[in-house]
Amino acid sequence: MLSLCSFGGTQNNGNLSLDELVAQCVIFFLAGYDTTSSTLSLATYELALNPDVQEKVYQEIVDTLKEANGELTYDTLKSMKYLDCIISETLRLYPPVLRNERQSVAEYTLGDTGITIPKNMLISIPVFAMHRDPEFFPNPDKFDPDRFTPEERQKRDPYCYQPFGAGPRNCVGMRFVLTEVKLCLAYVIANFKIKKSPKTQVPLKFLSGQTGLLQLKNIYVSLIPRDNNPMVKIEARDTTPHYQAPKLVI
């Protein structure tokens, strides 16, 4: 963004204006906060409703951490494949952005349909509807992480699943967000059992709005500390920097 501000990119004067710069910062804040927190909340909600799925991913975390001597590193996190499936299924059922919008840069005819998209037309892609289309996802309202095993992925058109958009203009923070969500979930599942509470809503209720984002009402679950935590405990250390001034020799 800084290089674009310095060396050009807009149609007006080749540089980002102050308003454009502020708008980019706001987008990064909204995209990085609200969508990530809602995905974490919804994943814990579904784990509370599906204890069999929770137990399976807990065992994966235990086995993986056992091989890594209890240390949750980036490489350890990457090897938790079932946790990946849980996150993908959460994003299928509850995509943070209900629709994606693109503007055509040229006139284009859609195959043999006879439908022509004129230049500069705004195109709305119904992500939420595609993710719950039984043609692509049988029994679409069921939370089933096994939909995202490598074998099941190969059976579908890859463009029917777009929680981060698709193509060169997809979400620039996709890898960071997925790693962030995965790290948080691994830590929570390793330390707590997630259960329904008396306040847990089934089915989940959403707020109505026109923002294009999935807006949630309050989500309630209970977290019960586990007796055996597979992670190593990080001992408190004195991190105060110590500096000894050199002696002055006269």
Residue pairs with C-beta under 8 A, 6 or more apart in sequence:
1 16
1 21
1 24
4 16
5 15
5 16
5 21
6 15
7 14
7 15
8 14
8 15
9 15
9 16
10 16
10 17
10 20
16 24
28 173
31 171
31 173
32 173
32 177
34 96
34 213
35 96
35 97
35 177
35 213
36 177
36 180
36 181
38 94
38 96
38 214
38 216
39 87
39 90
39 91
39 94
39 96
39 177
39 181
40 181
40 184
40 185
41 216
41 219
42 90
42 93
42 94
42 204
42 216
42 219
43 86
43 87
43 90
43 181
43 185
44 185
44 188
44 194
44 219
44 221
45 200
45 204
45 219
45 221
46 53
46 86
46 89
46 90
46 93
46 143
47 53
47 54
47 57
47 86
47 189
47 194
48 54
48 194
48 195
48 196
48 200
48 221
48 222
49 143
49 196
49 200
49 202
50 143
51 195
53 86
53 143
53 145
54 189
54 193
54 194
56 82
57 80
57 82
57 83
57 86
57 189
58 189
58 190
60 80
60 81
60 82
60 83
61 80
61 83
61 186
61 189
61 190
61 230
62 190
62 230
64 76
64 79
64 80
65 71
65 72
65 76
65 190
65 230
65 231
66 230
68 75
68 76
69 232
70 230
70 231
70 232
71 231
71 232
72 183
72 186
72 187
72 190
72 231
74 179
77 179
77 182
77 183
77 186
80 182
80 186
82 145
83 182
83 185
83 186
83 189
84 148
84 182
85 145
85 146
85 147
85 148
85 149
86 145
86 185
87 178
87 181
87 182
87 185
88 145
88 147
88 148
88 161
89 143
89 144
89 145
89 147
89 148
90 143
91 163
92 131
92 137
92 147
92 148
92 161
92 163
93 131
93 132
93 141
93 143
94 214
95 127
95 128
95 131
95 162
95 163
95 214
96 163
96 213
96 214
97 127
97 163
97 212
97 213
97 214
98 126
98 127
98 128
98 212
98 213
98 214
99 124
99 125
99 126
99 127
99 128
99 212
100 124
100 125
100 127
100 162
100 165
101 122
101 123
101 124
101 125
102 122
102 123
102 125
102 169
103 120
103 121
103 122
103 123
104 117
104 118
104 119
104 120
104 121
104 123
105 119
105 120
106 119
107 116
107 117
107 118
107 119
108 116
108 117
109 115
109 116
109 117
110 116
110 117
117 123
125 162
127 162
127 163
128 214
130 136
130 160
130 161
130 162
131 137
131 140
131 160
131 161
131 163
132 140
132 141
133 140
133 160
134 140
136 156
136 157
136 160
136 161
137 147
137 160
146 152
158 166
159 166
164 170
164 171
164 174
164 177
165 171
171 177
187 231
188 194
188 223
190 226
190 229
190 230
190 231
191 225
191 226
191 229
191 231
192 223
192 224
192 225
192 226
193 223
193 224
193 226
194 221
194 222
194 223
194 224
195 221
195 222
195 223
195 224
196 202
196 221
196 222
197 220
197 221
197 222
199 218
199 220
200 219
200 220
200 221
201 217
201 219
201 220
204 216
204 217
204 219
205 217
206 214
206 215
206 216
206 217
207 215
207 216
207 217
208 215
209 215
